Amino acid sequence: MDPTLLWTAFFVITTFGLYIGIAVWARAGSTDEFYVAGHDVPPLFNGMATAADWMSAASFLSMAGLIAFMGYDGSVFLMGWTGGYVLLALLLAPYLRKFGKFTVPDFVGDRYYSQVARIVAVICALFISFTYIAGQMRGVGIAFSNFLQVPIEVGVIVGAIIVLFYAVLGGMRGITYTQVAQYCVLIFAYMVPAIFLSLQITGTPIPQLGFIGNAQDGLPLLQSLDRTLVELGFQPYTEGAKSKLDVFAITLALMVGTAGLPHVIIRFFTVPKASDARKSAGWALVFIGILYLTAPAVAVFARSNFIDTVNESVYSAEVASGEAQARDLGEDATPQWFYNWERTGLLGFTDKNGDGRIQYRADAETNEVTKLDRDIFVLANPEIGNLPSWVIGLVVAGGLAAALSTAAGLLMVISSAVSHDLCKKVLVPNMSEGQELLVARLAAVVAVLIAILAGIYPPGFVAAVVAFAFGLAAASFFPAIFLGIFWKRMNREGAIVGMTTGLLVTGIYIVHFKIGFTSLVIGVGLLILAVAGLIIHLGTHKKEAGQPFTLYAAILLAFVGVMGVMGILPDIAKGAASDHFLGISPEGFGSVGMVLSFAVSIVTALMTKAPPQEVQDLVETIRVPSIAGDDAPGAPAE
Amino acid sequence: MTDPSVDAGAGETSPEVSPTSARDAYWRENLTLMSILLVIWFVVSFGFGILGRDILDQVSIGGAPLGFWFAQQGSIIVFIILIFVYAARMSAIERKYKMGDH
């Protein structure tokens, strides 16, 4: 048997066994343990778990490759996906921890004394988490099929069963400690090839420093890459193609979106105290930073090395077909890994000018590398660095760890949104703790089944909808939570109108430019609204007056929605990039939606009446820790 | 800055429910510290890394233009420092006002 396959199987089985062992050890017995790990996770461990929770298959596999192609423009991911932690630590996490409940909709519902606001928050949380989890399961399936030679479906199902096992058994407790283990696996798997690559290309064992170091010929690495790229007709690496305003908007949307993502926020509910939430955000960013400071280095190494070894190299059809060994062909030969990855379909070569050499160019006419997948740079690193075959197995285990840890965190949000926020707080308030736990576990099972389906039959727009998750979090959750903490005058009306405005404006812009309003998309959108309307009706018709119309509205929406899904409604074409508002791409529009949401919230709140006194007292409670001997509003929230 | 509500929070002077002066002082110190750190947050990322990078790029750090470096590595390092400074300063402020935080 092929040693790479053997090592991969070894690492995957060992790490999966480890995760299962941890799950059995960390079983949850109460809702407190299930939702927030009993509030007793030490800040350092929570930091590690948050890092694994946050870094998905995309961070691990795709980010370095994306940056390698985008150069300076790739900075939006580096700053955007780390800067949000400053906002979390300073503006949200300690206060939400002090509030002391289980979920984000919990806070929105209590702070805005409204079931409607709570339900809007539940819908946002579910929508964000489902779009995200579909991508993770797909990543698991691809990793399995590329490296273990099993069908994608089998990979997706195996991955899902593992996640389900520890999420259902251990809840947040099980997830936390598996995420700690998964962080260790993924960071080790990322750093080993990066260190060897750095040694090979810059001579320093610290890739983070190799980034600004010199290449083996003594010239600064970035400078020679810039020069080579220009010679081949590309944009210089350190220059961007995007406008300043667009880079600004995307970075801001990703930062604020990160701070507003529910699966990240709930991690901070698991530490003992508000001050631990601050420390733990710091540790999280340290652990994330180790990978994020390495990624731009890997990007530069990979792009330089690709050009050095592949461009103008002599391609051999015999090696490609397996009849000859690459090492027989001398200095100029195309490296062996190129052929290996060509077979997987992630690389492609067409000898357009028939000279038997590979020409890598910017111009599509003369460029002969016809397929160059962005994930290749992380996946092929071990081979590019001539590392032994066990390193490849390790990288696969690392990619799986990244995908599974994120999937588990999202699963937790889905399960608690359904059992706690929807069933316990809205539909069946007199449910016992045991019943709530059962519903939470059932919800997790159903969510995994949906995720398996989404992983096996990915909707064509999965990649596009990730922009949604950030845009929606930035334009809905962030303003509502922020104003809820820092502005006592902020009221129910402001929150509902603000969240809905942010959601709709951002959503419509993204759909218009990313997917286009096909009949199916309109239909699905209306069905979601119909379900929302129905839940609002069921949850509020007894308590809040003037609601009978919600039922009729829901029925009407559902009817038109079904028509849309059947394809009866007219399609509206996708918008062209040249029509972007101020040149801001859909990924960055969340920042416009956020500003709008803030403005609308503030104006609406000022025009309607102030929140009741007990809510203002609640805000006072979460802002300031209790003082010895003073138990008025500063008393603990639990 | 595009974050209007920071000012809304900082400028708030509405009368407190139970005006213990320690609580007010604590909150004011928190807001001041937060504002300073957020200004730094904004300057290193949006300022150095995006808006002003052309000016900074005239200088190099190692082999990288400075503005480019801030956009890809420098800002992340500063972010980490900012959070730990905030955590440490807040703990000191809580000790000063003898606040237990549970």
Contacts between the chains, C-beta under 8 A, distances in Angstrom:
chain1	res1	chain2	res2	distance
A	67	B	72	7.9
A	72	B	68	5.9
A	72	B	71	6.6
A	72	B	72	7.9
A	74	B	72	7.6
A	75	B	49	6.2
A	75	B	50	7.9
A	75	B	68	7.8
A	75	B	71	3.7
A	75	B	72	5.3
A	78	B	71	7.1
A	78	B	72	5.4
A	78	B	73	7.6
A	78	B	75	7.7
A	78	B	76	6.5
A	79	B	45	4.8
A	79	B	49	6.0
A	79	B	71	6.4
A	79	B	75	5.2
A	79	B	76	7.3
A	82	B	75	7.6
A	82	B	76	4.8
A	82	B	79	5.5
A	83	B	41	6.8
A	83	B	45	5.4
A	83	B	75	6.9
A	83	B	79	5.9
A	85	B	79	6.5
A	85	B	83	6.6
A	86	B	37	7.5
A	86	B	38	7.6
A	86	B	41	4.9
A	86	B	79	5.1
A	86	B	82	5.5
A	86	B	83	6.1
A	89	B	83	4.4
A	89	B	86	6.2
A	89	B	87	7.3
A	90	B	34	5.2
A	90	B	37	6.2
A	90	B	38	6.6
A	90	B	82	7.9
A	90	B	83	7.7
A	90	B	86	5.8
A	91	B	34	7.5
A	94	B	90	7.8
A	98	B	101	7.8
A	208	B	73	7.2
A	209	B	62	7.7
A	211	B	64	7.0
A	211	B	72	7.6
A	211	B	73	6.7
A	212	B	61	6.0
A	212	B	62	3.1
A	212	B	63	5.1
A	212	B	64	4.4
A	212	B	69	6.5
A	212	B	73	7.8
A	213	B	62	6.1
A	213	B	63	6.1
A	214	B	63	6.0
A	219	B	63	7.9
A	220	B	60	7.7
A	220	B	62	7.1
A	220	B	63	2.6
A	220	B	64	7.4
A	221	B	63	5.7
A	222	B	63	5.3
A	222	B	64	5.3
A	222	B	65	7.7
A	222	B	68	7.7
A	223	B	63	6.2
A	238	B	57	7.7
A	238	B	64	7.5
A	238	B	65	5.7
A	238	B	68	4.7
A	244	B	50	6.1
A	244	B	51	6.6
A	247	B	50	5.4
A	248	B	46	6.2
A	248	B	50	5.3
A	248	B	51	7.2
A	251	B	45	6.8
A	251	B	46	7.0
A	251	B	49	8.0
A	251	B	50	6.8
A	252	B	2	6.6
A	252	B	46	7.5
A	255	B	45	7.9
A	272	B	102	7.9
A	273	B	101	5.2
A	273	B	102	5.9
A	274	B	101	5.3
A	275	B	87	7.0
A	275	B	90	6.7
A	275	B	91	5.8
A	275	B	94	7.0
A	275	B	101	5.2
A	278	B	83	7.1
A	278	B	86	6.3
A	278	B	87	4.0
A	278	B	90	6.2
A	279	B	84	7.9
A	279	B	87	4.9
A	281	B	83	5.5
A	281	B	87	8.0
A	282	B	80	6.7
A	282	B	83	3.9
A	282	B	84	4.6
A	282	B	87	5.7
A	285	B	76	7.8
A	285	B	79	6.0
A	285	B	80	5.0
A	285	B	83	5.9
A	286	B	80	5.7
A	289	B	76	5.3
A	289	B	77	7.3
A	289	B	79	7.8
A	289	B	80	5.6
A	292	B	76	5.6
A	293	B	73	5.5
A	293	B	76	6.0
A	293	B	77	7.4
A	296	B	72	4.2
A	296	B	73	6.3
A	479	B	5	7.3
A	482	B	5	5.7
A	483	B	5	5.7
A	483	B	8	7.5
A	486	B	5	6.2
A	486	B	6	7.8
A	486	B	8	6.8
A	486	B	9	3.4
A	486	B	12	7.7
A	487	B	5	6.5
A	487	B	8	5.2
A	487	B	9	6.2
A	487	B	12	6.7
A	488	B	12	7.4
A	488	B	14	6.4
A	489	B	14	7.0
A	591	B	2	6.8
A	594	B	2	7.9
A	595	B	2	5.6
A	595	B	4	7.4
A	598	B	3	7.7
A	598	B	4	5.4
A	598	B	5	5.7
A	599	B	4	7.1
A	602	B	4	7.3
A	602	B	5	7.4
A	602	B	8	6.9
A	613	B	17	7.5
A	616	B	17	6.3
A	617	B	17	5.7
A	620	B	16	7.1
A	620	B	17	5.6
A	620	B	18	7.5
A	620	B	23	7.7
A	623	B	27	6.0
A	624	B	23	4.9
A	624	B	26	5.7
A	624	B	27	6.0
A	624	B	99	7.3
A	625	B	26	7.9
A	625	B	94	5.9
A	625	B	99	4.1
A	625	B	100	6.4
A	625	B	101	3.8
A	625	B	102	7.8
A	626	B	99	6.7
A	626	B	100	5.9
A	626	B	101	7.5
A	626	B	102	7.1
A	627	B	20	7.0
A	627	B	22	5.9
A	627	B	23	7.1
A	627	B	97	6.7
A	627	B	98	6.4
A	627	B	99	5.4
A	627	B	100	7.7
A	628	B	98	5.8
A	628	B	99	8.0
A	628	B	100	6.3
A	630	B	20	6.3
A	632	B	18	4.9
A	632	B	20	8.0
A	633	B	17	5.9
A	633	B	18	5.7
A	634	B	20	7.9
A	634	B	23	6.7
A	636	B	102	5.4
